[in-house]
Amino acid sequence: MPSYSTVRLAAFERVHGMEFVRRPHGLAFPAAWRQEVLDFYRIGKREPDKISQVPIRRLNEVLRAVAPDLLSVARSATLNDDAPWLYAYKPLPVSVMRQLIHAWIRDLHSPRARAKHPEITEKAIELSASLDVAGLSWQPHEVNLLAGHTSPGGTFEPDPLVYQLLPDALARRITKLAPYRFEGIEMEFRIAATARGAELVSWPPRDHQDDDGAQWKFSFVIALTVQTVPFADNFRLHVRTGVRRWRTGGPVPIPYRRSVSAYLLAREPWLAQASGTARLAVSRLATDRSTALPEWVRGGPEGMLGRLRFSRELPDASTVQENPDTWIAGKGGIEIGVVHATSMGGHGVGTGLMPRDRSPLTDWAAEAFTPYLTRLHDFTRSHHALVPRNLPRTPTAKTKEEQALKKAAYERERQRDRRVALARVLGGAPLVAEARWQNPHTRDALVEQLADLLGLEGEGGTDSERSWTTPELTVRLYLEDADFVAARLGFPGARPQRKNLPAAIGTRRREIADLCERDGRPDVQAVVIEIGHPKSYRPDIVDPKFAARLGYADAGRLTKFITVPSSKWGTATKKNISHRARQTWSHVLRQLGVCTVPEHSVDGLPDDLEYVALWMVKRRADGPTLTRRTAPVAVRVNPADGSVTGWDPQSGDWIPYRELLLSLARHAELPGEYERFDDDDDANADEAGEENEDTTGSAVEEANGEQEPSTTWVPDLEDQRAETAQFLRAMLYSLRDRRVLLLSHAQNSRLHWPWLTNGHLSADALQFGPNPAQPITLYGENLCHVRVRDHMSDETPQWFAPDDDSHDHGFASGLWHRPDAADDHRVYYSTGEKPHTAKHAVKTASKIATRIPVRKKRKEGDEDTEPEPVIDTGTNAWNPTALEIAVLAVPEVGTAKPGAWAAVTHQLRRAPDYNVTLRLPLPLHLAMKTTQYVLPHEDSTDDSATEVSTDQ
């Protein structure tokens, strides 16, 4: 990777002393309505007294579909807030609002709830009659979109309205710029309705023909969000640029119990009496569970969309699903683009933008920010050491033969180190593993790669039992047919139903536990299971991983899955099978507690430093357990002996990592053990501070290549927060006499530990529960606390390494800070090396313009010809995350500044056992992996832990 001295963030901050005043109309939720609506909503709810807010998420979603010019600045209407809930520069007539309000009231209870509580229907009629909708009035408001205040801890927080109204105002200014032009290409952008910030999409979509002649469509996307930074005296606007790929070439696959986003543009307004709009509305397609036919979400006879009076009806969902090509080209004055999601398979347009596209597009959008915002100055490198002492280095030698000998000697040393480490964590006992295979190529690869990983000589036998003995360790491997272990779960009837999932899991769990009891192998520690690709199990509830993990955990055995080779999924080559087999055994060793901890090389920090990572293991309500529950997990890593342990709150002690994983699996809650909450229990979603989204092909998924978790109301949130506080106090007390770096993750943990929210933070302090913040020294004189934050919800900005002379922008690894940062600066950004998975990502690549490839080395006899121009529309870009490292508290003992603690956190991403940079510091990575033993469906077969693309 070329040497760059700075990185440039796609982040802007307000110009001090500047005001940006806008005058929209606002509509408040009438105070007289709130108690009436709340009382109605509480009918039939569990613990109704805990419901303090009126849910409006669904109404907001409908507004994005039919009235995209309206801006909702809240997802819950509180009982004591007279501030407007909706803003608009072209207000909707009261008659239209009346339709929306009445439709929303009926939608507050699901059909299931209305059937269970017949009085809901009568109460809905009474409520609709009592609300004075005619009294609603849009009032003009003057809003300074740069206003805010500084928290007691020193973090500048913008006024709540700013998060939605500022991005929208800037998006409006962007649409008034001259069209975006780049090397002869011209694009125009339209604002699209979105739940957070603002989004602009280039429209109409661009065409791309791949090498096979297939036609594809895509757009560029610009997303604007307002963000805060710990201890900073200014807020930031993050600009994310990426690619939106559209579904074409056949019917839209709608996954089971999921939805697909669609962008709609109409020449005329959707609602009668409403004004026209140039914005893209956003709705969702889903499959009706009763008819198995496509429908618009919130549509149908029971949905809000079905109760509105349209000037033109939404197109039939089935016709859009069956032929998306017709609608994206335009039909009857309506254009509809259905978002392509990664779950739909391949696409002819690659994901992401490289700096050649990202830089000019961001610069063009930034023209609209003047004079209110200015770009952050380029960040510079930290002067601290950034490479661990024990990170493997490529051996140097005078000849290739000498280099090969050195490399082989080093690998033999690593193999011995692994055997020694296994012997230590197993207490001198043999390593005993079992591999349940389906494909003989996988079986052979598992044998070969285990032997290669541990330096085991010979085949160890030829039958179903292999055995090797070394001076450090004895290894036994049993090879068995996968049999029923990898088979689909059994359900009564032809169509599996979720109500029967507990019984199906329980049956398989008992079958596996019985199998382990009969096999006469009580010393087996881990089982590798060859299993079908996750998408081969449809519906997903028949996937056996959950039950297999629980059954083997009951027998005291760890589990790891590897998928059956498949040409469809690109996993059938010998090289791929061998790679996946090696990765599988590496992860088995990790689960056993074997890992090489980075030895930090930072001056001024103690050598006996230990690392503790906090991770909240979240169980999603729409996951395999159908329950919402979150439990804290703490993982401790000791570099001195390489031991990995986890905190056990029951015993009040640290237990081996292996035992922690098995304990989590044994205590996993089965479906049915807790009552499932109603689908519409989202009243306090805003209190959680997270988006409630479960959409395949949503902006989040299309941008990140992953599904954003669905977050709904947690009725016992305060109880869970209290449990988390108790867990943390006890855990930290056990470490009070040690030198410890505590690592936490903002997006993962702040819901249950609110102290991690930027506006709550104070330097060198900790806070648990309702108690005031206390100096961190009360929990240990040698305790340091570092919080990391990743790109989720665009909370960290996109970036690239600039070369303004040649415009040959690229990427750089390192630790970065503001150029004016003092010694006590506390916020840094960590970037990693380019992984082998991004080897085809060229920094000069563009989705819309050609480039001349680097001339390959000419072979003898080849003609000396100039390379032909190429265009990289079909190639995936590499967009690494800038991981934010916030040093929240430093020890009272010692002289190390926050920058040194940021440097050691960065080094923890460079784990010697991995050949690329980890997404998270190693202790957090290990803590995150415990999720696999609570949500086994989260156990991806490739177990990617490295840098990933942050957008598509």
N, C-alpha and C positions, 0 to 999 in steps of 0.2 A: 504494500500500500504506500503510495507516495507520501512524502513528508509535508504536512500542512501545519502551519503554526497557529491557526485559529479555526473556529467553527462559527457558522452563522445560523442563528435560530430564526425560525419563521414566527417571531414574537415581536409585539409592538407594545409600547406603553404610552400612557397619556402624557401630553406636554404639560408640565406644571404651570399652573396659573390659567390654563385654557379652560373655557366652558364650551359645551356642545349642547345647545338648548333646542329641544323639539317640542311641538305643541300638538300631540295627538289627543283624541277623545278617549275617555276612559269610562268603563262600566263597572260599578261596584256590585258585589253580591249584597242585596239589601239586608241590613241587620235584622229586620223583622222576620225574614225568612229562615234565618239560620237554625234557630231552635226547632222550628216546625219540620224542616227538612231533615235535621239530625235525628229527631225523634222517629220520623218515618223510616229513616235508614237503619235505625237500631233494631227494628222489629225482627225477631228471629235470630239475631246475632249472638254468637258466643261472647260472653263478657261485654255486654253493650255499654256498660259504664266506662269502659276503657276507650271507647270510640269518641274522640273529641273533635273530629273534623269531618266535613262533608266531602265525599269523593267526587272529583270532577275530571279524573283522568280520562274516562271514556267519552265524556262530552268534549274535552279538548281534542281527543282523537277524531271525533266526527267533524269538529270544526276544521281540522287540517284537511279533511277530505272534501268538504263542501264550501268552506269559507276561508281559504288560505290567507286572506289579507288580515284576518283577526289574529292578534298576538295575545296568547295567554301567558301571564307572568306568574302563575301559581298552578299547582296541581291539586291543591286542597283549599277549600274555602273555610277559613277559620271562623270562630264564633265572635271574635272581638277585633276584627280588622276591617276598617272602613275603606281601605285602599282599593282602588280598582283591581278587578281580576282580569278584565279584557281591555286591550287597547286597540285602536284602529284609526287610521287616517281617513278611511271611508266607512263610517259606522253602518252596521246593518240596521234596516228598519225594525221598529219594535215588533211589527207583525211577524217578521222572520224569527226574531229572538223568542217570541211566544211559542212558535213551533218547536224550537230547539229545547226550551225549558221544559215543556210538557213531555217531549220525547225522553228527555233526560230523567225526569221523575219516574217514568214508567220503567226505565232501564236500571234504576238504582237497585232493583232486586231481580235476580235471575229467574227464569221460568221454573227452575227447580225449587227455588225459595218460595215463589208464589204458590206452587202446588202444595208445598208443605205447610204454608201459613196462608190460608184463604183470605184472612182479613186484610192482607196487603193490597188486594185489588180495590176494596172499598176505601181504604185509607189513601190510596193513590188518587182516587177521584176526589175525595175531600180536600186533599192537599192541593191539587191542581186548581180547584175552585177557589181556595182561600188565598192563593198567591196573587198579588196585584201585579201581574206582568205588565199591564198598561202603564204602571207607574215607573217602569224602568226608564232611565234617562241617561243618554250619553252626555258626559260633561267634559268640556275642554280642560286640559291639564298642561302645565308647563313643566317640563322635565329636563334637568341637567344630566346628560348621559355620561358625564365624567365624575359625578359626585360620589362621595363615599366617606369613610371614617377610618381611623387607625385603632386597631384593637389594643387592649391593655398590654399584650405581648409584643406589639410593634408591627403587626401585619396590617397593611392597608386593605380594607374591604370595601368594594363598591356597593352602592345602594342596591337592594334586591332587584329593582326594576332594570338596572343596567345590564344584568346578565342576558336579558332577552331583547330589550329595546335598542341597546347600542349595536349589537351585531346586525339587527334588522336595519337600522338606519344606515350603517356602513354598506350593507348589501344593496340597499336602494341606490346609494351613491355609485357603487360599482356598476350597476346596470345602466347608469347614465354616462359611463365612459365610452370612448370610441371602442368598437369591437376589438377583441384580443387578436393580435396578429403575430405570427411567428413563422419566419422563413416561408412566406407565401401562403400560409394557412390562416384563415380567419374564423373566429368563433364568437358567437353571442351567447350570453348567459342569462338565465332566468332564475328568479328566486323560487325555491321549493319550500313548502311547508315543512317544519321540523319541530320537534318537541324541545330542543335545546339549542340556543344560539341561532345561527342563520346558515343556510346552505344555498349555494348557487350551482346550477347544472347547465352545462353547455347544451343548447338546443337549437336546431334539431340534432339528433345523434349523428355521429360520423360513421361511415361505412368502412369495413376492412374485409378484404378477401384474402384468405390464407392460401398456403401453397397447394391445397387440394381443391381450390376453387370455391370453398364454402364461404358464405357471406355472414358477417357479424356486425354488430353495432355497439358503439361505446360513446361515452361523453366524458369530458373533464368535469371535476367537482372541486368547488372551493367551499370549505366550511370555516365559519368564524365562531369562536367561543371566547368568553371572558373567563380568565383564571386568576387565582391569587397565588402568591409565593410566600413561604414562611419568612417572617421578619422583614419583608420588603416594603418600602415606603410607596409602592405604586402597584396597581394591578396590571395585568397583561392581556392583550388580545392575541390568541393563537390562530394562525392561518394554516389550515390543513388542505393540501391539494392532493388529488388522486384521480382515480378512474372509476367511473360507474359503467359496468358492463350490463348490457340488456339481453334478455332472453329472446332468442329467435330460433327459427329452424325446427319448429315442432311444438307440441303442447307443453305447457308449463307443468313440471312435476311439483306437486304440493305435498311436502312431507306430512306424515301422520301427526296430527295434533299441533301443527305448526302453520304459519301463514307466510305469505310472500308479498313483498311491497310492490306497489304499482304507482307510477307517476302519471297524472292526468292533466291534460291541457285542453280547455274547451274555448271555443270562440264566444260562447254566451255563458252567463252565470248559471251555476247549477240550481240555485234556489230561486223561487219566484220572488220578484220584487228586489232581489239583491243586485248589486252593481257588478259589472264585468271585472275580470282580473287578468293580468298577464302572468300571474304566478302559476306554478305547477302545484296542483293539489296532490295529496298523498293518501292513498287508501291501501287496504290489504285484501288479498285473496286467501281464502281458507276453504277447507272441505267441511261441509255440513255433516255432522256426525250421524244424523238421522237418515239423510237421503244419500250420503256419500257423493253429493254433487258440489261443484265449486260455488261459492257465494262470497259477496263482499262482507268483510268483517263489520259487525254492527248493522248488517243488512238483514234481509228476510223479514217475515211478518213480525218477529219478536224483537227485531233490532231497531235502533234509533233511526237509521237511514230509511227504514221501511215506514216510518211515521212522519216523514217530512214531505212537504209539497214542493216538487221539483218543477222548474221551468223546462227542464229536459231530464229525462231519467238517466240514471247511470246505465251504461251498456250492460247487457246480461253477462254475469260473471263467467258463465260457461263458454260463451263465445270468445271472451278475452283469453281464457285459459287454453282453449283449443287452438287458437290461431293468433298468437301475439304479434306475428309479422304484420298482419293486416292492420292492427290497431296502432302499432308504432309508426306506420306510414301515414296514418290518419284516415278516419272514416266518419262521415256524417258530421264533420266539424269537430271531431274529438280525436286527440292523439293520446295514446296510452303506452308507456314503456314499463314493462315488467322487469324488475331487477333480477339479474342473474346472481345466484348465490353459489358458493363453492359446493354446497351439497347437491347441486344439480348436475355435477360433472364438469367436464372440461369446457373451455371457451377459447375461441380463436384469438382473443385479445388477452395479452398478458396483464398481470396485476401490477399496480403501482407506477410511479413516475420516478425517473432518475433525475439528478440535479439539472441536467440540460433542459428538461421540461419544467421542473419545479421552480427553479430560480426565476426565469422570466415571467412565469404565470403569477408567482407571488409578488414580484415587483410591479406588475401591471395592476393587480388588485390594490396594492398599497398606495397607488396614486390617489385613490378615493379617501384615504385616511388623513391626508393633509388638510388643514394644519393641526388636527386634533391629536393625532398619534404619531409617534416616531419609532423607528425600528431600533431594537436593542443593538448596542455596539457588539462587534464580534467578540466571542469569548476566547480567552487565551489559556494556554496549558498550565497545569499545576506544576510546581517545581519539585514536588515530592516524587520519590521512587514509586513506580507503578507496576513493577513486575515482581511476583513472589520469588523468593530465593530458590525454591525447589521446582519452578516451572521448567519442564523439559525444553531443552534447546537442541537444535539440529547440530549433530556432531560435525566438527570441521576436520578436514584431512587433506593431504596433498593429492591423493588419488581416489577414484571412485571405490576401488577395492578396499582401501584403508577406511574410507567412510562407512562402507557396508559392514566391515568388521566391528567398528565402533558402535554402529547402530544395533547390531546383533547383540553385542555385549551389554549395551544399555537395556535392551528389551529383556535379556535374561535376568538382569538385576531387578527390573520391574516385576517380572513374573515371580521371582523369589519374594519380593516385598509383599505381593498379594497373598502368597501362601502363608507367610509369617503373620500377616494381618488377620487372615481367616483363622489361623490356629489360635490367635489371641482372642478374637471375639467368640470363638466356639469353645474356649476353655480347654484347648488341646484335643477336643473330640474331632472325629473325621467330618469332612464335608459330605453330606449325603443328600443327593438331589434326585428328583424324578422328572423325566420328560415324557409327556403324553403327546404323541405325534399323530398326524394324519397323512402327511406327505413324506415319503422316504428321503427326498432331498433335504427337507427341513431336519429330519432326524439325523442324517449324516452331518449336516452343517452344525447342529448343536453339539454333537460329539467332538468334531474337529475344533470348533471355536472355544469350547471349554478347555480342551487340552492346550490350545495355543495361548489362551489367556493366562493359564496357571503354569505353563511350561511343563506339561505332563508328557512323558515320552511313551510312544507306542499307542496302539489302539485301545489298550486296557481290556481286551476281550473281543469277542465277536457276537455274542448273543445279547439278550436283553439286559444283562448286567455288566457294567464296565467298572474297572477298579484300577487305581494308580496309587503308588506309594512314593513319597519323597521324604527327605530328612525332616522337612517342616510339617508336612500335612499328608493325610491319607484322604483320597477322594473316591467316592462310590456314586455311580450314576445308573439309575434304573430307567430302561426304555420300555414304555408301554403304549398300546394303542389308546388314542383319546377316548374312544368308545362314547358312552352316554355323557361323559363329563362336558364335551364340547357341543352336545346336541341342543337343539332348540328346547326351551322349557315347554313342558306339557300343560295344555289348557283344555278344559272340557269344551266340546262344540267345535264348529268349524272356524269360528272367528274369536281369537283371544280377546278377553275383556280384562280391563284393569282391576275390576273387583275381584277377579280370581288370581291376581298376581301374588298376594301373600301365600296362598296355598301352593302355587307353582314353585315359588322360591323355597318355601319350607320343605317341599318334597325333595327337590334336587339337593338341598343342603343336607338333609338326612341321608340321602343315598350316598353322597360323597363321604360324609362322616363314617357311615357304615363300611364303605369300601376301604377307608384308611384303617379301620379297626380290624378288618379281615386280612389285610395284605401282609401282616407280620413285619412291618417296617416302622417301628415306633420312633426310629432315629432320623427319619426323613425331615429335613429342615425347610426345603423349598421345592416347589413344583412348577415346571414350565409347561404351559398348555397351548398347543397349537389350535387355533380357533378361527372361525370364519371372519371375514371383514365385517365391521359393524353394520355396513349397509346391506349385508346379506341376511340380516335378521330383521324381517319386516312382518308385523310392526315391531318397534324396538323393544317392547316388553318381553319378547321371547328370547332376547339375548341372555345367554347363560352365565356371563362373567360374574355378575353380582352373586348369584347362588354358589358358583364354584369357589369364589373367594371366601364366602362365609363358611361353606362346608369344610374347606381345607383349614381355615383358621380355627374351627372347632377342634381339629386334630392337631393344632400347633404347627401348621405348615404355611409358609409364605407362598405367594403365587405371583407369577408373571406370565403374560400372554404374548403370543407371537402369531401373526396371521398366516393363514394358508397361502402359499404362492399363487399369484393370479396375474395373468397377462393384462386383464382388465384394469387392475390397479397398479400396474407397473412393478410388480414385486416377484416376478417369476424367473429373473435371470440368476445365474449362479452367484454372481457378485453381490446382488441385492440380498439373496437368501443368506449368504455368509455374513454380510454386514449386519443384517437384522439379528442373526443368531448371536453374533458377538455382543451387540448392544443388549440383547436380552440377558445374557449372563452377566454383563457389567451391571445391569440394574438389579439382578439377583444379589450380587455382592453388595451393592449399595443398601438393599433392604436388610441384609445381614449386619450392616453397620460398618462395612469396609469402605473407607474413602481416604484419599490423600488430601490432607488439609493444606491449603496454601500457607507457606511460611512467610509472613510479612517481612518486608525489607524497609519499613518506614522508620526513620530516625526519631528517637524521642518516645517511642511507644514500648511498653514492656514486652519481653519475649514470652512471658508466661500468660499472655492474654488468652482468654477463652471467649467463645462466641455463643450467644443464645439468640434464637430466632423465634418470634411469635407469629403464629398463623391461625386465623380463624377458619375452621373447617365448616363450610357452609353447605347445608343440605337444601337443595331447591325443592319447592313444592311440586314442580312438574318433573322432578327427577324420578329415579326408580323407587324411592321410598315414599313419595307423595307426602312428605312431611317437611315442615319448615323448622329447622333447628340449627343452631350454630354452637360449636364447642371450641374453646381455645386449645391450641396445641403449642407446646414449647419444645424446641429441639436444641440441645447443647452439644457443641463441637469443641473438643480439646485438642489443639494442635500438638501438644506434647507427646501424646500416645495415639492420636488419631481416633480416639473413641468418640462414638456418637450415642447420645442418650436422650431420653425424652422425660418430661416431667409427668409424674403420676400423682394427681391430686388426691387419690384415695389413700395411698401410702405416705404421701408427703415426701417422696424421694425420687431420685433420678433412676430410670430403668433403661436397659439396653434398647436401642432403636428397634430391634427386631421384636422385642416384647411390646413396645408401644404400638407397632403396627398391628400385631395380633390382637391386642386389647381393643383397639379401635374397631376392628372387624367384628370381634365377638359382641361388642356393645352396639353394633349398627342396628338401627330401628327398622323393623320390617313394616311394609305397608299395612295399614290397618291398626297399628298400635296406637296411633294418634288420630283423632278426628281430622279429616281433611277440611280445610277452610273453604268457604264459598269462593268461586272464581272472582267475584266482584269485591272482595275484601281488600280494597286498595286505599282506604281512607287515609292511612298514615304513611303512604308511600313517600310522600315528600319529606316526612319526618326522618325517613331513612336516608335521605339525601342521595338516592339512587334512582335510576330510570327503571320503570316497569315495562319491560319490552321482551317479547318472545317471538320475534319475527325472523324467519329465514329470508335472507335477501334484504334485510333492513340496511340502513346506512351504516350501522355499526358493524354488521357481519360483512357486508360487501367491502367495508373499509379495512377491517382488521383480519378478515379470514377466519374469524371465530365468532361464536355465539355469545352475545352479552347475556350474563345471567338474568333471569327474571326475578325481580324483587317485589314482593307484595307485603302487605301489612303484617307486622309481627305483633300479635296481641300481647305477648309477654316480653316485649323488648326490654323493659326496665329490669325485669327479673334476670334476663340473660346478661344485661350489662353489669348487674350486681355480681353475678357468678363470675364474669370475666374479671372484674376488679379483685374479687377474692382470690381467684386463680393467680393473677399477676402478683399480688402482694405476697402470697405464700411462696411462689416460685422465686421472686427476687430476694426474699428473706433468706432462702437457702443458699444464696450466693453472696451474701453481704460481706464476706471476708475475702472474696476473690476479685481478680481483675477481669472485668466482664465488659464486652461490647454487646449491648442489646440491640437487635435489629427488628424493625417492624415495617409493615407495608401499608401505606396510606389507604388505598382503595379497598384492600382486603379487610382491614381491622377497625377503621374509624367508626363504623356504625355501632360496634359493641364497645369500643374504647374511644369515646368522643374527643378525648384529649388530643388525638392525632389530627383533628380538623384544624386547618390553618388558623382560623380566627380564634381558636382556644389556646394555641400554643404560647408558652413563655419559655425563654431560654433557661437552661440548666434547672429544670423543674419537672415534676411528674404530678399527675392528678388522676385520682380514681374516684368514680362515682360523684356524688354531690359535694364532696369535701373540697375545700380550696386547694390550689396547687401548693406543693411542698418542694423544698430544695431536693435535688436528686441525691445529695449526700446522705439524706436520712435513710436511703435504701442501699447505701454502700459508698464508701469514699472513693472506690476505684471503679465506679459504674459509669459507663458512657452509653448514650442512647442515640442511635441513628435511624431515621425513617427514610425509606425509599419510596419513590412514586414512579409509576410507568405511564405509558401513553393512553391508558384506558380513559375514555371520554375526553380525549385530547388534552389531558391535564399536563402533559409535557409536550413541548413543541417539536415539530419536525425540524430537521437541520441538514446542513451539508458543510463541507469544508471548502471555502472559497479560494479561487485563484482569479482575481479581478483583472490580471494582465492578459491571460489567455482565455479566460472564461471556461477553462477546463476544470470545472468544479468537481469535487469528489467527496470522499469520506475519510475520516481519520479516527484512530482509536486513541483513547486517553481520558484524562480527567480535566474538566474545563471550568473556568470561573469568569466572572465579570472582569474586564480589564482594570477596573478601578477598585478591585476587591482588596480590603485590608486583611491583616493577619487573623482577625476574628470573624472573617466572613464565614457563613454557615451553610450556604447552598451551592452545590456543585452539580455538574452533569457528567455522567460516565458513559463513554461509548466504547464499543468493542471491535475486535478484529472481524474482517470479512470471513464468513464461514465457507466451507467447501460447497455448501448447498447453493451459494450465490455466485458460483464461478462463472456463470453465463451472463451475469449482470454487468454490463459495461457502462462506465460512468458517462460516456458521451452518447448513450442510447437515448432515443426519443420515440415516442408513440406516433408522432405525426411528421417527423422530418428525417431525411436520410443522413447517413454518415458513411465515411470511408473507413473500412476496417483496417486494423493494423496489419501490415503485410507480414504473412507467415514466412518463416525461414525457408528459402528455396532449396529444394532437393536437387541433387546433381541430375542434369538432363532436363529439368523443368524450364519452361520459358519464363522470361522475366516480364510478367504482365502486371498492370496496375489492378488492385482489387476493385471489384464492382461495388457501387454504393448499395447499402442495405438500409432497411427500416425495421425498427424493433417493436412494431406494434404487437406482435405475438409473443414477445419475450417478457417474462416476469422481471420486474424491477426489484432491487434490494433497498429496503427503507428501514435501517436499524433504529431502534428506540434510543433516545437519550434518556437514560435512567437518572432521575433526580435523586441526589443524595443530600438530605438535610440533616446536619449535625445538631440535634435538638438540645443535647446536654453533654457536657464534658466533665471528666472527674475533677474533683477539687485537688487531688493529689497529682503531682506531675506538672510538666511545663508544655506538653503537647497542645498545639492549637487545633481548632476545628479542621483545618485543612489536612492535618496528618490523619485524623480519624476518617475523613472522607477518602483519603488515599488507601487506607487499609480496607475500607469497604469496597473500593474499586478492585483491589487485588483479590478479594474473595470471589470475584467473578471469574478469575483466571485459575480454575481448579486444575491441578496436574492430571487428574484422571480424565479430563475432557480436552479434546483437541481444538475447541473453539470457546469463545466467551459465553458464559452462562447468561441467561436473561436476568437472573437475580443472583445476589451473593450466595455462595454455597450453603451456608446454614439456612437461609430462607428457602432455597431450592429444596433442601431435604425436608423442611417443615411443610412446604407446599405439597410434596409428594405423598404426605400422609393422607391427603384427600382421597387417594385411590382406594384406601381401605375403609372409607365411609361411603364414597360414591364410586364403586368399581367401574361404572360406565365411563368415568373420567380417565381410566387407564388406557391411554392411547398406545397402540402397539409399537410406534416408533419412539415414543417417550421423548420427543424433541424438547431439549432444554436450552437451546441456543437462541441467538438473535433471530428475530423474525421480521417480516415486512409489517410495517405499521399502517399500511393503507393499500387499497387496491385502486 
